[in-house]
Amino acid sequence: MDVRSELSGRRSKKRTARPKGISEQILSEDYWEGYYALGDSTVVKCIDAEDGCAEAAVYSLTNGCETDRFTLRYEPGSVFSILADEIAARGHGKIILRISDAAEQPDRDEAIDRILEGKERFELLRIQNLIRKLRSRGINIFGGPIGSQDLFEDDFEGFYLLSDGKILYCRDRSVWDEDMMDGLVDGVVSYYILDPQKFSIGASKEQCYGSLRGDRFSDLAETLYKEHGRVVSVLAKHGTELFTDMRKALGGDSHSAAVASHRLRINLCVVN
């Protein structure tokens, strides 16, 4: 049995309906294992060590070293807050948020394990950046119907006009390797910044945005803002006739480019 199957099997024995808050999760029933942030520079890994016993290991993100490890025996019906309180009582501070779920995000769990084991400063900074991003979630400077698109739930694939006159083409990339993005991310968005005067997939370079569950289109747009400005409008969404014309134009079809140019009032010059 592979790791994912084993995790899936273990999770199936737990309750599927979770309490509203992590502190209310029942240690003997809910699936609470994973990494938690105790601030921007400290994390704790919590695991269900054995029946009636939880284990917590605290790590510094300054050097990747383990600073404390202990086990806590709990009674039936005990909730996660007793483990969190014990972590705080040992001088490590309060848990501020969950940064990985061992069942739902095994790749991220393994990536954090690997980074802590390697203790490389640059890699440790990536975990700190992950914490900051999760803490700041919900602060969307690009709102509205465009910005609120869920990168995991909505079909956001399409062409978008940027305020510098360039065109953004983006889509979900369902498959990627670790050379592109590692297990810290939950998904990858593939995108191209296209010049209307050289409208060709070959004249641009694929770029990738590593996304987390809960990320919106606004999170992607924010990474482009400094260089290209804001997303002005949607030009064509996947599933429309205009989208098909623009995709053909990207491949060098001059007739499709002429049709799209007329409808959008943008001069698309294809490259053959």
C-alpha positions, 0 to 999 in steps of 0.5 A, a space after each residue: 500500500 502506498 503512502 497516499 492509500 495508507 493515509 486515505 485508509 487511516 482518514 476513512 476511520 475518522 469522522 468525516 464531519 469536522 467541528 467548526 474550530 480546530 480547538 474543538 476537534 476530538 483527539 480520538 475521532 477527528 483527523 488533526 495531525 499536521 503542522 501548525 504555526 506558533 508564530 512566523 518562526 516556529 512550527 509544531 508537528 502534531 501526530 496521533 502517536 498511538 491509542 490515547 497518546 498525542 505527540 508534538 515536536 517543536 521546530 525553529 524556522 531560524 535553523 530547522 532544529 527541533 527545540 522540544 518534543 513531548 507526548 500527551 496521554 488523553 482521555 476519550 472525548 478530549 479535544 485538541 485544545 488540551 494539546 494546544 494548551 500544553 504546547 503553550 504551557 511549555 513556553 512555545 506560545 499559542 497555535 495561530 493557524 494550521 499550515 498542513 493537514 497530513 491527510 488532505 495535504 500529504 505532499 506539503 507535509 512531506 515537503 515541510 519534513 524534508 525542509 526541516 531535515 535539510 535545515 537550509 536557510 533559504 528553504 526554511 524561509 519558504 515555510 515562513 513565507 507560507 505562514 505569512 501568506 496563510 495569515 494574510 488570506 482574505 486581504 484581496 486588493 483585486 476583488 469583484 467577480 474576476 478577483 473572487 474566482 476560486 483557483 480550485 473550484 471555478 473554471 478561470 481559464 481564459 484571456 484577460 486584459 492587463 492595464 499595461 496593454 498585455 494579455 494574460 492567458 492562464 489555466 490550471 495545470 493539473 500535472 507538474 513535477 518537483 522541478 517546477 513546484 514542490 509539495 508546499 503548494 496544493 496546485 499550479 496555475 500555468 500562465 503566459 503574458 502575451 504581447 498583442 503585437 506578437 500574439 503567439 504562444 511561442 513568443 511568450 514563456 510559460 510561467 507558473 504560480 503555486 496556489 494554496 487551497 482557498 486562493 482566489 484569482 486575485 492572489 494570482 493577479 497580485 503577483 502580476 500587479 507590480 510589472 503589468 498593473 491590474 487586470 482590467 477585464 475578461 476578454 474570453 473565457 474557456 467554453 466560448 466561441 471567442 476563446 476558441 478563436 483566440 486559442 487558434 490565433 495563438 497557434 498562428 491562425 490569421 483568420 481567427 486572429 482577425 475575427 477576435 481582433 474585430 470583436 475585441 477591438 484589439 489588434 492581434 498580430 499573429 506570428 507564424 
